[in-house]
Amino acid sequence: MDFSVFKQFQVTEGSRVQFRAEFFNLTNTPSFLGPNTNIDVAAGGRVTASANTPRQVQFALKYTF
């Protein structure tokens, strides 16, 4: 689930500043890959990786004139 928040501020008559906050994978829910199929090693049958990226947050400031 991704989420964004935007807010614009009027600086002068012809210019604006926009603040933006974006959240990717907001709930930080993991999606695991399949278990290790090689049973001849110590990690046999273990799930050792996830298929998605962890939560990321991004902030931006944009000036329009």
MOHUPE-V930320 format. One record per run of one state. SS is the DSSP state (~ for helix, > for strand, _ for the rest). FROM is the first residue (numbers start at 1). TO is the last residue. If there is no record, write none. Layout:
SS|FROM|TO  SS|FROM|TO
This chain:
_|1|2  >|3|10  _|11|15  >|16|24  _|25|31  >|32|32  _|33|49  >|50|50  _|51|55  >|56|64  _|65|65
